Amino acid sequence: CLCCVEPPSAKSSCWKVPCPMTVTLLLIVEGILLLTPVFASTASYNSINNGAIDEVFPGASSLAIDPRTTSFSFGQYMLPGVFSYFGGYNNNNSGSAKTLKYNDGCKPDCELDIHIPQDGASSSSGYPVIFHVHGGGWDYGDKSSPLIPIGYWLDREYAFVSIQYRFPSQTPGGATIFEQLDDVQDAFNYMTLIGSEQGLDTSRVLFFGDSAGGHLACTVAYRLDVPEIRGVVNLYGATEWEYYIDSGGGSLENLFEKVLLSSNTSDDDYRTASCSTYAAAKSAPILTMHGTTDTIVPLRVSEHLHSVVGSLGVSNLLVNIPLTGHVLEAFFYSIGGQISVYAMERFAAAQLLG
């Protein structure tokens, strides 16, 4: 519906503009789209605000450095995207990151970036470490571009180490998921070797990954099973390959075949690539964030992981975010972004600062 209004000159008979009724209807639809997820997620952020994190991970709120005061702010949610994508933080650390190669023969290069707080109080033992493994379907992505920005963690006195691992499409003959898991493990071992001279306290490390990175981070952390790894943050990771196949499979199967280099796979392959295979009673605590409408990595994957670790007595919390899909932390002040930051910063404090 277009209406004609008086132009400022006689050169045009009228201007075509949306009728008031059309504008009103569009605003109503936009309001419904914005508000429906807010109301649907009320139970999630109320539960977190009412102490769910502190109940599972004691000391989380009291130890957190300059934390968010609430898991959701409607005012921040309504900020235009241009102002809210990274929430005023950044990933480049003013260009002061150190890039080091931890392994040879990888494409892209097996490197890690070390970010250290620039204006923080000096620490004789080094800074506790957020060890980040990026996502990207096991075949793309960049270590320098986490959606929860590096600067946020540096401002709270954490070091941030982000790693690159090999991709099948860039490796002659391909690369398997097991080689990628070894890459992540090699990166961790290299970091612990050189950590003290780089200002890192490698006795306090939190593994953190999203999607494929969540799978790699969780699996390597539990496979290593060392006390230096104090916790795991898993954002919608495809962690449970064996269960995923056994429970009906789906679109991820094509990606599995790509990093197994074969369509003739066995149960042992899927089992060996699954995080919960390595879970034990003494495994590191784990926090998972997962959207209920994720069509890439279905929620049932994280539910199974937490069922297994919970049965073993591992401290764990799965936060389901209604009407939220994959990459739930995109935009710092989105519902998923706010809840993720609120939960993660408290979990990190409980595991690394307690």
C-alpha positions in Angstrom: 0.0 0.0 0.0 1.5 3.3 -1.1 0.0 6.8 -0.5 0.6 10.0 -2.4 1.9 13.1 -0.4 2.5 16.7 -1.5 6.1 17.0 -3.0 8.3 20.0 -2.1 8.3 21.2 -5.8 6.1 21.1 -8.8 8.4 18.8 -10.7 6.7 15.7 -9.3 3.0 15.2 -8.9 3.4 13.3 -5.7 5.7 11.1 -3.6 4.9 7.5 -3.0 5.3 6.5 0.6 4.0 3.6 2.7 0.5 4.2 4.1 0.2 4.6 7.9 -1.7 1.2 8.1 1.2 -0.6 6.3 3.8 1.0 8.6 1.7 0.1 11.6 1.4 -3.5 10.5 5.1 -3.8 9.8 6.0 -2.4 13.2 3.6 -4.9 14.9 5.2 -7.8 13.0 8.7 -6.6 13.9 7.7 -6.2 17.5 6.4 -9.8 17.6 9.6 -11.1 16.0 11.7 -9.3 18.6 9.6 -10.0 21.7 8.6 -13.6 21.2 12.1 -14.9 21.9 12.4 -12.6 24.9 9.3 -14.1 26.5 10.2 -17.6 25.5 13.6 -17.3 27.1 12.3 -15.9 30.4 12.7 -19.2 32.2 16.3 -19.6 31.1 17.5 -16.2 32.3 15.4 -16.3 35.4 16.9 -19.6 36.4 20.4 -18.3 35.8 19.7 -15.1 37.7 18.3 -17.1 40.6 21.5 -18.9 41.3 21.6 -22.0 39.0 25.2 -21.3 38.1 26.3 -20.8 41.7 24.4 -23.9 42.8 26.3 -26.1 40.4 29.6 -24.2 40.4 30.0 -22.6 43.9 31.6 -19.2 44.1 30.8 -18.4 40.5 29.2 -14.9 41.1 31.4 -13.8 44.0 34.7 -14.5 42.1 33.8 -13.1 38.7 35.6 -9.9 37.7 33.3 -7.0 36.7 30.5 -9.4 35.6 27.2 -8.6 34.0 24.7 -7.9 36.7 21.9 -9.7 34.9 21.7 -12.4 32.4 19.4 -10.4 30.2 18.8 -6.6 29.6 16.0 -5.7 27.3 17.5 -2.2 26.7 20.8 -3.8 25.5 18.8 -6.3 23.4 17.1 -3.4 21.5 20.4 -1.7 20.6 21.0 -1.5 16.8 23.2 -4.3 15.5 26.0 -1.9 14.4 26.5 -1.0 18.0 26.0 -4.5 19.5 27.9 -7.0 17.4 30.9 -7.0 19.7 29.5 -4.9 22.5 32.2 -2.3 22.1 35.0 -4.9 22.5 37.3 -6.2 19.8 39.4 -9.2 18.8 42.6 -7.6 17.7 44.1 -6.7 21.1 45.6 -3.6 19.5 47.7 -5.8 17.3 49.8 -7.1 20.3 49.0 -10.8 20.0 51.9 -13.2 19.5 51.5 -15.8 16.8 53.5 -19.0 17.3 53.7 -22.2 15.3 53.1 -25.3 17.4 53.3 -27.9 14.6 54.6 -28.4 11.1 52.9 -29.8 8.0 49.5 -28.3 8.5 47.3 -26.3 6.1 46.3 -23.8 7.3 49.4 -23.4 9.5 49.1 -25.0 12.9 49.5 -21.8 14.9 48.3 -20.3 18.1 47.7 -16.7 19.1 48.5 -15.6 22.6 46.7 -12.5 23.9 47.8 -11.1 27.3 46.0 -8.3 29.2 47.9 -5.1 28.5 46.9 -2.9 31.4 46.2 -5.6 34.0 48.0 -6.0 37.3 51.2 -7.9 37.0 51.0 -11.6 37.9 54.1 -13.5 39.0 52.5 -16.8 38.2 51.0 -15.6 34.9 47.4 -15.2 33.8 44.8 -18.0 33.8 44.0 -19.1 30.3 40.9 -19.2 28.1 42.0 -21.8 25.5 39.7 -21.3 22.4 39.0 -23.7 19.6 37.0 -22.2 16.7 34.2 -23.8 14.9 33.4 -24.1 11.2 32.3 -27.6 10.2 35.8 -28.9 10.8 36.9 -27.3 7.6 36.8 -23.5 7.8 37.0 -20.8 10.4 39.6 -18.5 11.9 41.3 -18.5 15.2 41.2 -14.7 15.4 37.5 -14.2 15.2 35.6 -15.6 18.2 32.1 -14.1 18.5 32.5 -13.4 22.2 35.3 -11.0 21.7 38.8 -11.5 23.0 38.9 -8.0 24.5 36.1 -8.9 26.9 38.3 -11.6 28.5 41.4 -9.5 28.6 39.6 -6.8 30.4 38.8 -9.3 33.1 42.4 -10.4 33.6 42.4 -13.6 31.6 44.9 -14.5 28.9 43.3 -15.8 25.7 44.9 -18.4 23.5 43.2 -19.2 20.2 44.4 -22.0 18.0 44.3 -23.0 14.3 44.1 -26.6 13.2 44.4 -28.3 9.8 41.5 -28.5 7.4 40.7 -31.4 5.1 40.1 -29.2 2.1 43.5 -27.6 2.4 45.5 -30.8 3.2 46.7 -33.0 0.3 44.9 -36.3 0.7 42.6 -34.8 3.2 42.8 -34.8 7.0 40.9 -36.9 9.5 39.1 -35.8 12.7 41.7 -37.8 14.6 44.5 -35.6 13.2 42.5 -32.5 14.1 42.1 -33.8 17.7 45.8 -34.4 17.8 46.4 -30.8 16.5 44.3 -29.4 19.4 46.2 -31.6 21.9 49.6 -30.6 20.4 48.6 -27.0 20.7 47.7 -27.4 24.4 51.0 -29.3 25.1 53.0 -26.6 23.3 51.3 -23.9 25.2 52.1 -25.6 28.5 55.7 -25.9 27.4 56.2 -22.2 26.6 53.5 -20.8 28.8 55.5 -19.4 31.7 57.8 -17.4 29.5 54.7 -15.9 27.7 52.9 -14.8 30.9 50.5 -17.7 31.1 49.5 -19.7 34.1 49.0 -23.1 32.4 48.0 -24.7 35.6 44.7 -22.9 35.2 43.2 -23.5 31.8 39.6 -23.3 30.6 38.8 -25.1 27.2 36.3 -23.2 25.1 34.8 -24.0 21.7 31.8 -23.4 19.5 30.1 -25.9 17.2 32.9 -28.1 15.6 35.3 -26.3 18.0 33.0 -27.3 20.9 33.4 -30.9 19.9 37.2 -30.6 19.5 37.6 -28.8 22.8 35.4 -31.1 24.8 36.9 -34.3 23.3 40.5 -33.3 23.8 39.9 -31.9 27.3 38.4 -35.2 28.4 40.8 -37.3 26.5 43.8 -35.5 28.1 42.3 -35.8 31.6 44.8 -33.5 33.3 44.3 -31.3 36.4 45.5 -28.2 34.5 42.3 -28.2 32.5 39.9 -26.8 35.1 36.7 -26.7 32.9 35.1 -26.8 29.5 32.7 -24.4 27.9 30.8 -26.0 25.0 28.7 -23.8 22.8 26.3 -26.0 20.8 29.1 -28.5 20.0 28.6 -31.6 17.9 30.2 -33.6 20.6 28.3 -37.0 20.5 29.0 -38.6 17.1 28.0 -42.1 18.1 24.8 -41.1 19.8 24.0 -38.8 16.9 24.1 -41.7 14.4 22.4 -44.1 16.7 19.5 -41.6 17.4 18.7 -41.1 13.7 21.6 -39.1 12.3 21.0 -36.1 10.1 22.8 -33.5 8.0 26.0 -33.8 10.0 26.7 -37.2 8.6 28.1 -35.7 5.4 30.6 -33.7 7.5 31.5 -36.7 9.5 32.4 -38.7 6.3 34.5 -35.8 5.1 36.7 -35.9 8.2 36.7 -39.6 8.4 37.8 -39.8 4.7 35.4 -42.5 4.0 31.7 -43.4 3.8 32.6 -46.9 5.2 32.7 -45.9 8.8 32.3 -48.1 11.9 30.8 -47.6 15.3 34.3 -47.5 16.7 35.1 -44.4 14.5 32.1 -42.6 15.9 32.8 -43.7 19.4 36.4 -42.6 19.3 35.4 -39.2 18.0 32.8 -38.6 20.8 33.5 -36.5 23.8 31.5 -38.6 26.3 33.6 -41.7 25.4 36.4 -40.1 27.5 34.2 -38.8 30.4 35.0 -40.1 33.9 34.1 -39.2 37.4 37.1 -36.9 37.7 36.5 -35.1 34.4 36.6 -31.3 34.3 33.3 -29.5 35.0 31.4 -28.5 31.8 29.0 -25.7 30.9 27.0 -26.0 27.6 24.9 -23.4 25.9 22.5 -24.7 23.2 19.6 -23.3 21.3 16.4 -25.3 21.2 15.8 -24.7 17.5 19.3 -25.5 16.4 18.8 -27.4 13.1 22.5 -28.0 12.5 23.5 -29.6 15.8 20.3 -30.7 17.4 19.8 -30.1 21.2 19.6 -33.9 21.8 23.4 -34.0 21.3 24.1 -31.8 24.3 21.4 -33.4 26.3 23.0 -36.8 25.8 26.5 -35.5 26.7 25.2 -34.0 30.0 23.2 -37.1 30.8 26.5 -39.1 30.6 28.7 -36.7 32.5 25.9 -36.2 35.1 25.6 -39.9 35.7 29.3 -40.0 36.4 29.0 -37.2 39.0 30.7 -34.5 36.9 29.7 -30.9 37.8 27.7 -29.8 34.7 25.1 -27.3 33.6 23.2 -27.3 30.2 21.5 -24.0 29.5 18.8 -24.3 26.8 17.9 -21.1 25.1 14.4 -21.3 23.5 13.7 -20.2 19.9 17.5 -19.8 19.3 19.4 -21.7 16.6 23.0 -22.3 15.8 25.7 -19.6 16.5 23.5 -18.4 19.4 26.1 -15.9 20.7 26.2 -13.9 17.4 25.6 -10.2 18.4 26.9 -9.5 21.9 23.6 -8.2 23.2 21.4 -10.8 21.5 19.5 -13.1 23.9 22.0 -15.9 23.3 24.9 -13.5 23.5 23.9 -12.0 26.9 23.0 -15.3 28.5 26.2 -16.9 27.2 28.5 -14.1 28.5 26.7 -14.1 31.9 27.1 -17.8 32.3 30.6 -18.1 30.9 32.2 -15.4 32.9 30.9 -16.9 36.2 31.9 -20.4 35.2 35.4 -19.2 34.2 35.8 -17.4 37.6 34.6 -20.5 39.5 37.0 -22.8 37.7 40.0 -20.5 37.3 40.0 -18.1 40.2 38.6 -20.2 43.0 
